């Protein structure tokens, strides 16, 4: 038995050493877009133990002996998709790999993406091969509150390996996609907002009870204990000072995190009237709102800016019909020009393969009002800032995660290929796409 344990320990040690060795990478590019300053011409990024340890011009950087060297015309930070369902929505489009939307109830904030995320789904490998290294993913639009999101790297054999932030936004929907037929609720816009408001009120009352119980417990703990005879009975009203037990409620606990601004409420809304409803709710309950999709946000520039709300803008190439009939390929450019924080997304499509590639969406945005660096920001550093992960990813800087995408030309040109993708110093793709 001891020999077996010794062998297992040796194998694990070898695996760790091999993984560390694989994380020693140097990336050389004729142009490196760091997103932390001007592009570096003929530059090198050195990644050691998963982190960027050196970056600069090739004549100023020494590559340590034994490092794997990758070369490309253009190098960028790993791309970030600010809203996806990949990992819950699988590539096969069969019931066993479609966990992005639970339709048994309209309000389900207790559903956690981490409990359904599949890091081994081939759809993750597919988007990774285009340079996408980080995704904010989870439950799809389609229910009033469909569930929780997470942030993950597009690598890892287990959920724990992949997940960067286990719980991020809670996804809500104020489009007709969340409306029910046959007399079920919600059936109209008014009912949708009323149901959301009612649930937030319940959450606020639940929070108040929690805070009262915590205060009573804290006061009791702070009060000096007095010796009493064993048969001494409590004085009148003393029992009432004991903390009131609070029954656990997963749904309300999730919404309490929204009210405490520990999580944003990401509201998918396309029509101007629905966007305004989301803004009113955020003002009424003082929570952090992220507008998602927002096809008609270009009609409400002043209102959105005044509210200080960021926008995860719709994929420019999504189909413009129904509530999205007034969308514009210039939406992202107009929001950015107005000074509104904005990131791009691949989004969710109800047909195969359930997602777009955010690189291509940024390319279209670059052709419709955004400059090259502005378009790249929407899927790198600006997306990282919106998601609150910019200290780790989004730009190529010392100490940040070694997430890099390599291209044989302008990444927004149709004829350009992604040559490789590096995540945490690991070369996870060398397929030419």
Secondary structure, 3 states (H helix, E strand, C coil): CHHHHHHHHHHHHHHHHHHHHHCCEEEEEEEEECCCCCCEEEEEEEEECCEEEEEEECCCCCCCCCCEEEEEEEEEECEEEEEECECCECCCCCHHHECCCCCCCCECCCCCHHHCCCCCCHHHHHHHCCCEEEEEEECCCCCCEEEEEEEEECCCCCHHHHEEECCCCEEEECCHHHCCCCCCCCCCHHHHHHHHHHHHHHHHHHHHHHHHHHHHHHHHHHCCCCCCCCCCCCCCCCHHHCCCCCCCCHHHHHHHHHHCCCCCEEEEECCHHHHHHHHHHHHHHCCCEEEEECCCHHHCHHHHHHHCCEEEECCCCCCCCHHHCCCCCCHHHHHHHCCCCEEECCCCCCCCCCCCCHHHHHHHHHCCCCCHHHHHHHCCHHHHHHHCCCCCCCCCCCCCECCEEEECCCCCCCCCCEEEEEECCEEEECCCC
